[in-house]
Amino acid sequence: MSVQRLRTEKRFSEIVIHNGTVYLAGQLAENLDGDIVAQSQETLASVDQFLAEAGTDKSKVLSVTIYVKDMDAHYAGMNQVYDAWVAEGCAPARACVAAAMYDPRVLVEMTVIAAL
């Protein structure tokens, strides 16, 4: 079975498609000056964009892993945005963990697996 890689760089591909499944690399906001709400909105907009590029959408999301810099400070704000984003009746499997980020301004990052 073939593997399709989109937006490939030396270290990773933003999108990998294999056997009817779409894998997105960790997505995060480009504007790292925003608060958790702004970064969550921008992150999920990026997820929407890459899913569309792969030929699918958020109603087909199977799993989301969410990395949050500070659960006490950011969990509620992230969930406010995430809950509004999830397609009605299509809640995916999900994990949410506290994580040290590569840049201290990053408040949230998400990896997504979706069906085509």
Secondary structure as the mmCIF struct_conf table of DSSP 4:
data_model
#
loop_
_struct_conf.conf_type_id
_struct_conf.id
_struct_conf.beg_label_comp_id
_struct_conf.beg_label_asym_id
_struct_conf.beg_label_seq_id
_struct_conf.end_label_comp_id
_struct_conf.end_label_asym_id
_struct_conf.end_label_seq_id
STRN STRN1 VAL A 3 THR A 8
BEND BEND1 LYS A 10 ARG A 11
STRN STRN2 SER A 13 HIS A 18
TURN_TY1_P TURN_TY1_P1 ASN A 19 GLY A 20
STRN STRN3 THR A 21 GLN A 27
BEND BEND2 GLU A 30 GLU A 30
TURN_TY1_P TURN_TY1_P2 LEU A 32 ASP A 33
BEND BEND3 GLY A 34 GLY A 34
HELX_RH_AL_P HELX_RH_AL_P1 ILE A 36 ALA A 54
TURN_TY1_P TURN_TY1_P3 GLY A 55 GLY A 55
HELX_RH_3T_P HELX_RH_3T_P1 LYS A 58 LYS A 60
STRN STRN4 VAL A 61 VAL A 68
BEND BEND4 LYS A 69 LYS A 69
HELX_RH_AL_P HELX_RH_AL_P2 MET A 71 TRP A 85
BEND BEND5 VAL A 86 VAL A 86
HELX_LH_PP_P HELX_LH_PP_P1 ALA A 87 ALA A 87
TURN_TY1_P TURN_TY1_P4 GLU A 88 GLY A 89
HELX_LH_PP_P HELX_LH_PP_P2 ALA A 91 PRO A 92
STRN STRN5 ALA A 93 ALA A 98
BEND BEND6 TYR A 102 ASP A 103
TURN_TY1_P TURN_TY1_P5 PRO A 104 ARG A 105
STRN STRN6 VAL A 108 ALA A 115
#
